[in-house]
Amino acid sequence: MKKTSTMIRTGLVALLLSTTASVFGQSTQVPPGPINPLGPQEIETDGSTDRGNLFDPTISGFDDELINSILFFNPDLTKPNSFTLRASKTEDHVDDRAMEFTSYVWYQGTNGTDYTEITGETGMTLSRSGLTPGYHYYQVRGVINPSGLDETLLCEGPTETFVVFVLPPVTVTTTNTSTTPALQYCENEAAAQENITLSAGVNYASYSGNPQPVTEFGFNYRWYYVKSGDTDDVFSRDPADFATIDPTKANIDGATLITGATSAEYKPAIDVIGTYKFFVEVEYQIKDRNRGLGTDNPEDRNRPYVIYRGWFGGVDQDNASIVTVTPAPGRPHITIEGVND
């Protein structure tokens, strides 16, 4: 039994995924965003049988097939990503003879060219877990041996390829890109202040694979502030006077979401005097952290490990810079005293 296999049709992937034709009721799929290839590499059937009818149980739709091919990476190795690949029960044959496979041979690789046979996996399904960031390629070859003959002498059929991609973690840094940097502005100049322009930079934490660079991906941004809560001194810079924001990102209590601040750049326009710390949270656009889980609870957010946070001016809240919104003084009054004439 061969130990490796070469994906002959790699050069056709882009063409197959970019066409817009519909064959036998199965529309050509286009990967969401920059990841290409992704998912099944052959969705057009050789015969007239609908692709979904080749599976057992039959599949009525493949709407989530591509988005399910994108996985998150959890640094907590006790909670790894996981999935199951299912091969069709029936062969896809130009003559629609509908013979069922008696066993399968599964292969895996990371570059779409070199594959290694996965020993011991001969069933219709293949379960994987704990995948690292980047591409993971899987192939399956069906075996038809209804008479229990010597498999080494059987005809060898073609393989089918399925590709998944694990999103790599990113690091976020936030800097003041204003040309006249000063971490303060006056309350009555908030809407037009030019002293502070916060900009979020995103880069891969420890990933050297493809796709690169970060600009190939879109991100969602959410900016927050934490205000000093000292009512006796609204300009307090004591770390103890700022609400502690959960560093695990599972709970967002104590932080205020800034309405409309949803891009990589944010120019503060807060017109309430006091001292503030700012941070930004970044998520991949290609797959929402709430996917399949519904709307999360601010005190128990979905998949906090795929929310990437950056504090302005520091690596964490304690080391974050403090922005001061200063008062526009009111008019003083004058009186007279100590007169001696």
C-alpha positions in Angstrom: 0.0 0.0 0.0 1.5 3.3 -0.9 2.6 5.6 1.9 2.4 8.9 0.0 0.3 10.5 -2.7 0.7 13.6 -4.8 -2.2 15.9 -5.4 -2.2 16.1 -9.2 -4.9 18.7 -9.4 -3.4 21.4 -7.2 -2.9 23.7 -10.2 -6.6 23.5 -11.0 -7.8 24.6 -7.5 -8.0 28.3 -8.2 -9.8 27.7 -11.5 -12.3 25.4 -9.9 -13.0 27.7 -7.0 -13.4 30.8 -9.1 -15.9 29.6 -11.7 -19.5 30.5 -11.3 -21.2 27.7 -13.1 -23.7 25.3 -11.4 -23.3 21.7 -12.2 -26.0 19.1 -11.3 -27.5 21.5 -8.8 -24.3 22.0 -6.9 -23.0 25.6 -7.2 -19.2 26.1 -7.2 -18.1 27.3 -3.8 -15.8 30.3 -3.3 -13.7 30.6 -0.1 -14.6 33.4 2.2 -11.9 36.0 2.3 -8.2 35.4 1.4 -8.0 31.7 2.2 -7.6 29.7 -1.0 -7.8 26.7 -1.3 -10.3 25.8 1.4 -12.8 23.0 1.9 -13.4 20.3 -0.7 -11.3 20.7 -3.8 -13.8 18.9 -6.1 -17.5 19.6 -5.7 -18.6 19.0 -9.3 -19.7 15.4 -9.8 -18.5 13.2 -12.7 -21.9 11.6 -13.1 -25.4 13.0 -12.8 -25.9 12.0 -9.2 -26.2 15.0 -6.8 -23.2 15.3 -4.6 -25.3 15.1 -1.4 -26.8 11.8 -2.4 -23.4 10.2 -2.5 -23.1 10.5 1.3 -24.7 8.4 4.1 -26.7 9.9 5.5 -27.5 12.1 2.5 -26.7 15.8 2.7 -29.3 18.3 1.6 -27.1 21.4 1.6 -23.4 22.4 2.0 -24.0 26.0 3.1 -21.7 25.8 6.1 -19.0 23.6 4.5 -16.5 26.4 3.8 -16.9 28.4 7.0 -16.6 25.1 9.0 -13.3 24.6 7.2 -11.9 27.5 9.2 -11.0 26.7 12.7 -9.9 28.7 15.7 -6.8 27.9 17.7 -7.1 27.7 21.5 -3.8 28.1 23.3 -5.4 26.1 26.2 -4.3 22.7 24.9 -6.9 21.0 27.2 -9.6 22.5 24.9 -8.4 21.7 21.4 -10.2 22.4 18.1 -11.7 19.3 16.5 -13.7 18.1 13.5 -14.7 15.0 11.6 -14.3 14.5 7.9 -16.8 12.2 6.2 -16.1 10.5 2.9 -19.0 9.6 0.6 -20.4 6.1 0.9 -20.9 5.8 -2.9 -18.4 6.4 -5.6 -18.8 9.4 -8.0 -18.5 7.7 -11.4 -19.2 9.0 -14.8 -21.5 6.0 -15.5 -23.5 6.5 -12.3 -23.0 2.9 -11.4 -23.3 3.8 -7.7 -21.0 1.2 -6.2 -20.3 1.5 -2.5 -16.8 1.7 -1.1 -15.8 -1.2 1.2 -12.9 0.7 2.9 -10.9 3.9 2.7 -7.3 5.1 2.8 -6.7 8.5 4.4 -3.7 10.8 3.9 -2.6 14.1 5.5 -0.2 16.9 4.7 0.4 20.6 5.2 1.5 21.9 1.8 -0.9 20.3 -0.7 1.9 18.3 -2.4 3.4 15.9 0.1 1.0 13.5 1.9 1.5 10.7 4.4 -0.9 7.8 4.9 -2.7 7.9 8.2 -2.3 4.3 9.4 -5.2 2.6 11.0 -7.8 4.9 9.5 -9.9 2.8 7.0 -13.4 3.9 7.9 -15.8 6.4 6.3 -15.0 9.1 8.8 -11.7 10.7 10.0 -11.7 12.7 13.3 -8.9 15.2 14.0 -8.2 17.5 16.9 -5.6 19.9 18.3 -4.6 21.3 14.9 -1.9 24.0 14.9 -2.3 27.3 13.0 -2.1 27.1 9.2 -3.2 24.9 6.4 -4.0 21.2 6.9 -4.7 19.0 3.8 -6.5 15.7 3.9 -7.0 13.2 1.1 -9.1 10.0 0.9 -9.1 7.2 -1.6 -12.0 4.8 -1.7 -11.4 1.0 -2.0 -14.0 -1.3 -3.7 -13.3 -4.9 -2.8 -16.7 -6.7 -2.5 -15.1 -10.1 -2.8 -12.3 -9.7 -0.2 -9.5 -10.0 -2.8 -5.9 -9.1 -2.4 -6.0 -5.3 -2.0 -2.5 -4.9 -3.3 -3.7 -6.1 -6.7 -6.8 -4.0 -6.9 -7.2 -1.0 -9.2 -6.3 2.2 -7.4 -8.9 5.0 -7.7 -8.3 8.8 -7.5 -8.1 10.7 -4.3 -10.3 13.6 -3.1 -8.8 16.5 -1.2 -10.2 18.6 1.7 -8.4 21.6 3.1 -8.9 23.2 6.5 -7.2 26.3 7.9 -6.6 27.2 11.5 -6.5 30.9 12.2 -3.3 31.9 13.9 -3.3 34.1 17.0 -2.4 37.7 16.6 -0.9 40.4 18.8 -2.3 43.9 19.0 -0.3 47.1 19.7 -1.9 50.5 20.1 0.0 53.7 19.6 -0.7 57.4 19.4 0.0 58.5 15.8 -0.9 62.1 16.2 1.7 64.5 14.8 1.4 66.6 18.0 1.3 63.9 20.6 0.2 65.0 24.1 -1.9 62.7 26.2 -4.4 65.3 27.1 -7.0 67.6 25.6 -9.6 70.1 26.7 -13.1 69.0 27.3 -14.6 71.7 25.0 -12.2 70.7 22.2 -13.1 67.0 22.4 -14.8 66.8 19.0 -11.9 68.5 17.2 -8.9 67.6 19.3 -5.7 66.6 17.4 -3.5 65.6 20.2 -4.4 62.0 20.3 -5.1 59.5 17.5 -5.1 55.9 18.6 -4.1 53.4 16.0 -4.2 49.6 16.4 -1.5 47.5 14.7 -2.0 43.8 14.2 0.6 41.2 13.6 1.0 37.4 13.9 2.2 36.3 17.3 4.3 33.3 16.2 3.3 32.3 12.7 5.4 32.1 9.6 3.1 30.2 7.3 0.8 31.4 4.6 -1.3 33.4 4.0 0.9 36.3 4.8 1.0 39.2 5.7 -1.8 40.3 8.1 -3.2 42.7 5.5 -4.7 39.7 3.7 -7.2 39.3 6.5 -10.0 41.7 7.6 -10.5 42.4 11.3 -13.3 43.7 13.5 -12.3 46.4 16.0 -13.9 47.5 19.2 -12.5 50.4 21.3 -13.1 50.7 25.0 -12.2 53.0 27.8 -11.8 52.7 31.6 -12.3 55.9 33.6 -10.9 56.6 37.0 -13.7 56.2 39.6 -12.3 58.4 42.3 -15.1 60.9 43.0 -12.9 63.1 45.2 -10.2 63.4 42.6 -11.5 62.9 39.1 -7.9 63.2 37.8 -6.6 60.4 39.9 -3.8 58.4 38.3 -3.8 55.7 41.0 -4.2 52.3 39.3 -6.4 51.2 42.2 -9.0 53.8 41.1 -9.5 52.2 37.7 -11.8 49.2 37.4 -9.8 46.0 36.8 -10.7 44.6 33.4 -10.6 40.8 33.2 -7.3 39.9 31.4 -8.8 36.6 30.1 -11.3 38.7 28.1 -14.2 36.4 29.2 -15.8 39.3 31.2 -15.9 42.9 29.9 -17.5 44.4 33.0 -15.9 47.7 34.1 -15.1 48.8 30.5 -17.2 51.2 28.4 -17.6 50.3 24.7 -17.2 53.4 22.6 -20.1 53.8 20.2 -19.0 54.0 16.6 -15.3 53.2 17.2 -15.1 50.2 15.0 -12.0 50.8 12.8 -8.3 50.4 13.3 -8.0 54.1 14.1 -9.8 56.0 16.9 -9.6 59.7 17.8 -10.9 60.2 21.3 -13.8 62.6 21.6 -14.9 62.1 25.2 -15.9 65.4 26.7 -16.2 64.4 30.3 -13.2 65.5 32.4 -11.1 62.9 34.1 -8.4 60.3 33.5 -8.9 57.4 31.1 -7.2 54.3 29.9 -8.0 52.9 26.4 -7.8 49.5 24.8 -8.9 47.9 21.6 -10.2 44.4 20.9 -9.7 42.7 17.6 -11.3 39.7 16.0 -11.1 38.0 12.6 -13.9 39.0 10.2 -13.7 35.7 8.3 -15.3 33.8 11.2 -17.2 35.3 14.1 -16.3 34.2 17.6 -20.0 33.7 18.2 -20.4 31.4 15.2 -22.7 28.5 16.3 -22.9 29.7 19.8 -25.4 32.6 19.6 -25.0 36.0 21.2 -22.7 36.0 24.1 -23.1 37.3 27.6 -20.8 40.3 28.5 -19.9 38.5 31.7 -19.3 35.2 29.9 -18.2 35.9 26.4 -17.9 33.2 23.7 -14.4 32.0 22.7 -12.5 34.7 24.6 -9.3 33.1 23.3 -10.0 34.5 19.8 -10.5 38.0 21.1 -7.1 39.8 20.8 -6.6 42.9 23.0 -4.2 45.7 23.0 -3.9 48.4 25.7 -2.8 51.9 24.6 0.7 52.6 25.8 1.4 49.3 27.6 1.4 45.6 27.5 -1.4 45.4 30.0 -3.8 47.6 32.0 -1.3 48.4 34.8 1.2 49.7 32.2 -1.3 51.4 30.0 -0.9 55.2 29.4 -3.3 57.6 31.0 -5.2 60.2 28.9 -6.5 63.3 30.7 -9.5 65.3 29.6 -8.9 68.7 31.2 -11.6 71.2 32.2 -12.4 74.4 30.3 -12.4 76.7 33.4 -15.6 78.7 34.0 -15.6 82.5 34.4 -14.2 83.8 37.7 -15.9 86.6 39.8 -14.2 89.5 41.5 -15.0 91.2 44.8 -13.1 93.7 46.9 -11.8 93.5 50.4 -9.1 94.9 52.7 -9.9 98.4 51.7 -8.0 101.2 53.4 -8.7 104.7 52.1 
